Amino acid sequence: MALVDARNKQKVQSICTRAIHAGESRTKYADSITTPIVQTATFTFSSSKDIEEYTRKGKEHFEYGRYGNPTATIAEKRLADLEGAEDCVVFSSGMSAITTTILSLVKSGDHIVITDDSYKKTLEFCRSYLKRFGVECTIVSFGDYRALDNAIQKNTRFIFSESPTNPYLNIFDLKKLKKIAQKHNVLTLIDGTFGTPMNQRPLEFGIDLVLQSATKYLGGHNDILAGAVLGRKELVDQIRALHKSMGGVIDPHCCYLLLRGIKTFPLRVQRQNESALKVAKFLESKSSVKKVYYPFLESHAHYAIAKEQMSGGGGVVTFELHGSLEESKKFLDALELCFIGPSLGGVETLITHPALVSYYDYPREERLKLGISDTLFRLAVGIEDVDDIIRDLQNGLDAVQ
């Protein structure tokens, strides 16, 4: 489906076309159809004049791998195009993108607000490590917009959240978030990894920065680590400057694999959207399943917001079984198609049990306070035939019964 550019009323190429061609010239080195891997750490200058034109006149030229690479630049341009952003910086991982972005935006004495449904490591960084630098953090309950409004102080720099969240796939009302942020003149940051630029585009709702773990749907094959931050150029420039010092650089070969993954990203996500909805409906119909969480199920608490903000529900389905931890283990052990693994967004279907994996080091009482029950599962639907996925899940449910 093609979009329409509101500025000139011209039809813009569809996301499927842009995912393949955006950000690169039609003619490439050696007439290659794919983006070349510029596998070098250092770039040379032809003469002193060449150096001066670069340093004094701003002539486009690469200098050192930590400061930029042609393969990485193509990836940044393509991701910015898909997200509708002015600029983008790619990183060696999603967490590198998050931590570098946060550090670039705050100074000692600042304050930030983050929702409690954010990724475990993001919360850990904000409430523990930032304190070492004199930055305070307030954690508010996801969806409590009054508490969010009240949490903002005179020295608050930004509001950070995910949407959809992990693992319950809660959806932030981006219009409400922006309204609160404008009232207090603070920035807004959204981790949009679960939404992807295919299903949700927070920048179009006025969000200032979007962060992506490109390891997931954008790479799409469970074979790279990568991250990205996207938004207005002046903000991205600020982040890029710190990125050069922090050194969380993505290597050229990884960028090549990321670009290759992006080419099929819209097709994969469309398939995962369709399959995940079918799986969610299947699980919801089973008496042995206590609860299913999926944004495009009418039973989801944020169904109306999801339908308004998103074009697809995504590839993740979270559910709880009736029973105990031992029955959860029986369910997992009976699966033959679904791999047991903690990530998501790839072509293979993965299932994880947060109590045994992500929160294994938490006492059971603490896990339960966080909503991590003994029978909670997160299923990341791949692109296998959906009937085969459902058949495998049925085998697991049969083992429990």
N, C-alpha and C positions, 0 to 999 in steps of 0.2 A: 504494500500500500504506500503510495506517495504522499508526502506532506506538502503543504503550501507555505511558502515563505511570506509572512505577513507584511514584510517591508516592501516587496516588489510584486507580490501576488503571482509569482511564477512558481511553477511546480518544481519541487525539489526531488531529486532521485530518492527512491525508497531506501530503507535501511539495509535491505539485502544487497543492493547495488553499492551503497556507500561502504558497507562492511568489507567489500572486496577492493574498492578503488580509492577511497578517500585518503588524502594526505600524501599521495605520491604522484610523481610525474608519469606520463604514459611511456616515455622513453627512459629506460634504465641502463645501468652499466652493462656492457656486452650484449645489449638487446635482450637481457633476461626478462622474463615475464614476472618473476617473483622479485621481491625486494632483496638485494644482496646483503649478505652478512659482512659488515665491515669489522673484521676481527683484528682490531688493533687497539693498543693502549695509548699510543702517541700519534699525533698528526704533525706533519712537517710543513715548513714554509719555503717557498721557492727563492725568496730574497728578503733583504732588509725592508725593501719597499712593501713587500707583501705583508710583513709583520706590522708595519706602521699603518697600512690600510685597515688591518684588522683591529689593532689596539686604539688607533686615534680616530678613525673614520667609521668604525662599526661595520666593516665589510664582513659578510657572513663567512665564517671559517671555523673549523673545529681545531681545538688545541690539545686537549688531553681527555682521556676517556671518562674521568670523573666529572668533567664539565659538559659532556655531551657526546653523542655518537650518531652518525647518520641513520643507522637502523632504528635506534631509539627515537629519533626525531620523527620518523615516519609513524611509528607506533603512537606517539603523543598526538600527532595531528589527526590520526584516524580516530582515536578514542575521543578527542575533543569534538570531532565532527559528530560522532554517534551520540554523545551526551548533550550536544548543543552548547558547548562551553567555548569561551574565548581561548583558553589555553589549558595545557595539561603537563604534568610531570609524572614520569614513570619511575618506579622504585623496585628494589630487589624483593619486596614482599608487601603484603597489605599492611602489616603492622609497622613496617618502616615508613610507609606513607602516612599512617595515622600519627605516629609519635613525632615524626619530623614536622608535620603540619601543625600539630599542637604546640610544639616548642617554638616554632617560627612566629606564632601569633600571640604568645604570652611573655610577660616579664615578671620579675619579682614584685609581689604586692597585688597581682591580678587575681581574679576569681573566675571560675568556669562552672557551668551547670551541665550535668550529664544525666541521662535517664538510667534507671536501674536495670533495664532490659538490654543494655548494651553488652557487647562481647566481653567475656571474662577478662581477657588480657588488657583490653582498653580500659575497663574499670580499674583494674589493678594499677595500671600506669598512672591514671588520673588521681586516684585517691592516695597512692603511696609515693611514687617517684616524684610527682610534681611538688609535693610538700617540701622536698629537699631544696627546691629552688624558690620557695616562698610563694608558691601558687596554691591557693585554696580551691577546693572542689566541693560542690554540693550535689548530692545524688537525689533525684526525685523519682517518684513512682511514675512509670510510663502511663500516659493517658490522663494524668491528673494535671490538667492545664492551669487550674487555679494555683496549685502548689508550684508549678513551673514559673508562673508569673511572679509569685511571692518570693521565689528563691533568688531572683535576679537582684544584684546589689549594684551600687554605684561603680564598683570596680570590675563588674562582670564583663568578660571579653567575648564569650560566645556560649551558645547552647549546642550541645552535641547529642545526637541520638542515631539510632539505626531505624530503618524502615524498608521492608519488613524486618522484624527483630528475630533473634535466635534464642531459644528454639520455638517460641510460641507464635511467631509470625504475626505479631501485632503491627498495626499500621498507624503511623503517625499522621494526624491531620495536618498536612503541610501548610494549608491556608491559615489555620489557627497558630501554628508555630511561627509563621512569618509575621502575623499580626502582633504577637507578643514580642517578637524580636524588634520590630519597628518601633513599638511603643517605648522600648528601653534603649534603642539604638545599639543593639548587640548583633554579632554575627551569628549565622546558623550553619552548622556542619551536619551533613547526613551521610552515614555509611550506607550506600545503596547497593551493596554486594548482592543481597538476596533479590533485589528488585531488577537489577541490570538496566542498561539504557534501553533495552527492548520493551520492558514492562513498566518502567517508571522513570520519569525524568524530572527530578526535584528542582533543577535549575529553572524550569519553566514555571514553577510555583514561587520563584523568588528566593530560593535557598542560595546561600552564598558559595558554598563549596560542597562538592560530592566526592566521597572517597570510595574506591573500588578495590577489593581484593581480586586482581585479575587472575590469580591462581584458579579461581572458581569458573564461572560461566564464560568469561571472556577468553581465557586460555582453553578451557573446555575439555582437556584430555588427561587431567590428573598427572601432568608431567613437567610443570613449571611452577615456580614461585614468582609472583609479580604483584605490584600494587600501583595505584594511580590516584592522583588528586586532580580535580578538574573544577574550573570556575572562572571568575573574572581575572583578567590578565594581571592587574596590579597585585592581587592576592597571591596568584600563582607565582609571580616573579619573586615575591617575598619568600615563599616556600622553596623555590628553586635555589635561591641564594644560600639558604641553610643546607639544602640537600647537597650542594657542592662541598660543604665542610663536613657534614655528617657521613657522607660516603656510602649511603645505601643504594649503590648503583646497580642497575640491572645490566647484565652482560649482553653483548650483541646477539649471540646465538639464542639466548632466551627471548630477546625481542623478536627475532625471526619466528620462533615458535609461537609467540603471542600473536603476531600478525597472521600467521597461518591459522591459528584458532579462531581469530576474529572473523575470518572470511566465512566460516560456517556457523558463526555464533547465532544469527537470527533463525536459521533453520533448526538448530539444536534446541534453542529456547522455545520456539513454537511447539516443537514435538514434546518437550518436557512439560510445558504448560498443559497441553492436552492430556498427556499421560498422567500427570500428577492429579489433575481434577478427577479422572476416572478412578485412580487409586484411592483418593480421598473419599469418594462416594462409596466405593467398595468397602473400605474399612468402616465407614459410618454405618453401613448396613449390618455389621456383624455384632452379635450380642456379646461376644467375648472382648470387644473393644469398648473401653469406657468412654473415651473422648477423642475426637479428631480435630486438629487445628489446621485449617487451610483457608487463606483469605477469600477464595471464591466459593466457599461453602456458605450457604445462607445461615448456618448455625454459628459461624465465626462472629465474634464480638464486633469486629470492625469491617464486616462485609460491605456495608454501604460506602464507607470511605474507600475501601479497596477498589470497588467497582468504579468509583468516581476518579480516582487517581491513577489507576493501573490498567494496562491493556491486557494483562495476563496475571494469573495467580502465582506464577513461579514454579520451580521444580522441586520444592521441599514440602513434605507432608510430615507433620508431627502428630503423634498419637500416643494414648495411654491404654494399656490393657487392664482388665480386671485381674487381680491376683497378687502375687508376691515377687520378690527378686528371683527366687528359684524358678518360677514360671517364666520370667523374662529371659533367663538364661536358656531354658528349654526352647523358647521361641527362636532366639538367635541361633542356637546350635542346629536347628532344623532347616535353616535357610541354605539353599544351594546356589542360587543365582545372585542374590544380593551379597555384596562384599561387606564385611564388617570393617568400617573405617570412619575416621572423624571428619572428613572433608565433604565437599559438595560441588555440584556444577559440572562434573565431567560426564563423559559418555557412558561410563559404567554406573550402575545403581549402587549406592552406598547406604548403609544403615549404621547408626551409632546409638549407643545407650549412654546418655550423659552421666548417669550415676556411676557407671563402671569405667568411663573414659575421661571425660572433661572434668568431672567433679569427684574422682575417686579418692582424692586426698582430703575431702571435706567430711566431717562427721555427718552421719545420716540426718541428725536434727538440723544441722546447718543447710544441708541439701534441700530438705523439705521446706525450710523457710524461703528458699530461693525458687521454690516451685519445681524442683527436680525430684520427682518421685521415683520409686524403685521400678516402675513399669512404664516409664516414659521413653519413647523412641523418636529419633529424627531420621526420616527416610529422604534421601536425596535421589530423586528419580533420574535415571539415565535415559538413553535413547533406544534401549532394547524394546522389543515388542511388548506393549503394555499387558497383553494377556499372559505373557510369560512372567512378568513381574508379579501380577496378581496371583497367578498360580503358585509362585514361590511363597508369597505371603500367606496364602491359604494353607500351605504345608506347615508353615510355622504356627499358625493358629490351631491347626489340627493337633500338633504336638503338645500344645498347652492343654487342650481339652482332654 
